[in-house]
């Protein structure tokens, strides 16, 4: 019974840690000065209509609690958005980086042996 209690406790701490990390990540970018819309619409002809359209497109016109629920749902589905610099899904970029890291660590272990 002690082993089961240990596993349940560790799993609970892991879930709590993930929840805290996701929550801090969400709110960190919303309490910093400036807005995503101000940064994204830095074009010479950015009209108030363009700024409003961007707010609606990214869901920034919704209440924070609703934004948070959408954020958590999308993360649970593996949707991390699109990289604007590489025009690819972020999840795919992370998977490729992880694969390269694993290959590199295997190569290093092979070289040492």
Secondary structure as UniProt FT lines:
FT   HELIX           2..31
FT   HELIX           36..40
FT   TURN            44..45
FT   HELIX           48..58
FT   TURN            59..61
FT   HELIX           64..76
FT   TURN            77..78
FT   STRAND          82..83
FT   TURN            84..87
FT   STRAND          88..89
FT   HELIX           90..112
//
